[in-house]
Amino acid sequence: MKTYIQTGDIIEVIAPADVKSGDIVEVGKLAGIACTDALSGAPVNIKTTGVFTVKKVSGQAWTVGAPVFVASGEATTTASTNTPIGHAMAIAANPSATGVVRLSI
């Protein structure tokens, strides 16, 4: 295929802020999980597929299959104008610091 570029499961973006490996990175309406640490303005690879434990809004309870979005670097079940990132793959209590998300961007 002459037009094929890559699988797209790992893509390079410019870090919008300092990020650590495993952080949710949001660039415009694209989001993924940082593969490495990166300083703001530096290139960073993000993974856009797979299942990850991520930081979440503590005051939310999640159910399996709930749509998950990103807001200010944390996963949330609040849609509003937040960027969709996937679905909850495990129950998460209120309060809890992390949740399990299957990325389906």
Backbone hydrogen bonds in HBPLUS format (Angstrom, degrees):
<---DONOR---> <-ACCEPTOR-->    atom                        ^
c    i                          cat <-CA-CA->   ^        H-A-AA   ^      H-
h    n   atom  resd res      DA  || num        DHA   H-A  angle D-A-AA Bond
n    s   type  num  typ     dist DA aas  dist angle  dist       angle   num
A0048-THR N   A0009-ASP O   2.77 MM  39  5.06 162.2  1.80 140.1 145.8     1
A0011-ILE N   A0046-ILE O   2.96 MM  35  5.51 155.1  2.02 153.2 156.6     2
A0046-ILE N   A0011-ILE O   2.79 MM  35  5.51 158.2  1.84 156.3 161.7     3
A0013-VAL N   A0044-VAL O   2.90 MM  31  5.55 166.6  1.92 154.0 155.6     4
A0044-VAL N   A0013-VAL O   2.80 MM  31  5.55 152.3  1.87 161.8 168.0     5
A0015-ALA N   A0042-ALA O   2.84 MM  27  5.59 173.8  1.85 159.8 157.7     6
A0041-GLY N   A0015-ALA O   2.81 MM  26  5.21 176.0  1.81 148.2 149.6     7
A0019-VAL N   A0038-ALA O   2.82 MM  19  5.31 166.2  1.84 158.5 163.2     8
A0038-ALA N   A0019-VAL O   2.93 MM  19  5.31 158.3  1.98 143.2 143.3     9
A0023-ASP N   A0020-LYS O   2.94 MM   3  5.58 161.5  1.98 145.9 145.9    10
A0022-GLY N   A0034-ALA O   2.86 MM  12  5.17 163.6  1.89 135.8 140.8    11
A0034-ALA N   A0023-ASP O   2.85 MM  11  5.45 165.2  1.87 162.2 165.6    12
A0025-VAL N   A0032-GLY O   2.79 MM   7  5.47 170.5  1.79 162.2 164.7    13
A0032-GLY N   A0025-VAL O   2.99 MM   7  5.47 146.6  2.10 146.8 157.3    14
A0027-VAL N   A0030-LEU O   2.77 MM   3  5.23 163.7  1.79 160.5 165.6    15
A0030-LEU N   A0027-VAL O   2.99 MM   3  5.23 162.0  2.02 127.1 131.9    16
A0033-ILE N   A0047-LYS O   2.96 MM  14  5.07 159.2  2.01 138.4 142.2    17
A0047-LYS N   A0033-ILE O   2.81 MM  14  5.07 159.7  1.85 140.3 142.6    18
A0035-CYS N   A0045-ASN O   2.89 MM  10  5.61 166.1  1.91 159.8 155.8    19
A0042-ALA N   A0039-LEU O   2.98 MM   3  5.52 159.9  2.02 142.1 142.8    20
A0103-LEU N   A0050-GLY O   2.79 MM  53  5.59 156.4  1.85 174.5 176.1    21
A0052-PHE N   A0101-VAL O   2.86 MM  49  5.42 158.8  1.90 154.6 157.3    22
A0101-VAL N   A0052-PHE O   2.81 MM  49  5.42 164.1  1.83 161.8 163.9    23
A0054-VAL N   A0099-GLY O   2.83 MM  45  5.56 163.0  1.86 164.2 167.7    24
A0099-GLY N   A0054-VAL O   2.96 MM  45  5.56 147.1  2.07 148.8 159.3    25
A0075-ALA N   A0055-LYS O   2.86 MM  20  6.14 174.5  1.86 142.7 144.4    26
A0056-LYS N   A0097-ALA O   2.91 MM  41  5.63 162.4  1.94 136.5 137.4    27
A0057-VAL N   A0075-ALA O   2.90 MM  18  6.18 147.7  2.00 178.2 170.6    28
A0096-SER N   A0058-SER O   3.23 MM  38  4.85 140.3  2.40 116.2 127.1    29
A0062-TRP N   A0092-ALA O   2.78 MM  30  4.76 156.8  1.83 134.2 142.1    30
A0092-ALA N   A0062-TRP O   3.22 MM  30  4.76 159.6  2.27 116.4 120.7    31
A0066-ALA N   A0063-THR O   3.12 MM   3  5.65 163.0  2.15 137.1 137.2    32
A0065-GLY N   A0088-ALA O   2.76 MM  23  5.03 172.5  1.77 138.7 141.2    33
A0088-ALA N   A0066-ALA O   2.87 MM  22  5.28 158.0  1.92 148.4 155.0    34
A0068-VAL N   A0086-GLY O   2.78 MM  18  5.23 161.8  1.81 142.4 138.8    35
A0085-ILE N   A0068-VAL O   2.89 MM  17  5.84 176.5  1.89 147.1 146.0    36
A0086-GLY N   A0068-VAL O   3.29 MM  18  5.23 153.8  2.36 142.7 137.8    37
A0069-PHE N   A0076-THR O   2.71 MM   7  5.20 167.7  1.72 162.9 167.2    38
A0076-THR N   A0069-PHE O   2.86 MM   7  5.20 152.5  1.93 139.5 143.3    39
A0070-VAL N   A0083-THR O   2.81 MM  13  5.40 140.0  1.97 143.2 156.2    40
A0071-ALA N   A0074-GLU O   2.89 MM   3  5.44 161.5  1.92 156.0 161.5    41
A0074-GLU N   A0071-ALA O   3.09 MM   3  5.44 165.0  2.11 115.2 120.0    42
A0082-ASN N   A0079-ALA O   2.74 MM   3  5.52 145.5  1.85 153.0 163.3    43
A0104-SER N   A0085-ILE O   2.97 MM  19  6.00 156.1  2.03 126.4 133.8    44
A0087-HIS N   A0102-ARG O   3.09 MM  15  5.42 151.4  2.17 139.9 146.9    45
A0102-ARG N   A0087-HIS O   2.89 MM  15  5.42 166.1  1.91 158.4 160.6    46
A0089-MET N   A0100-VAL O   2.85 MM  11  5.44 163.6  1.87 139.7 142.1    47
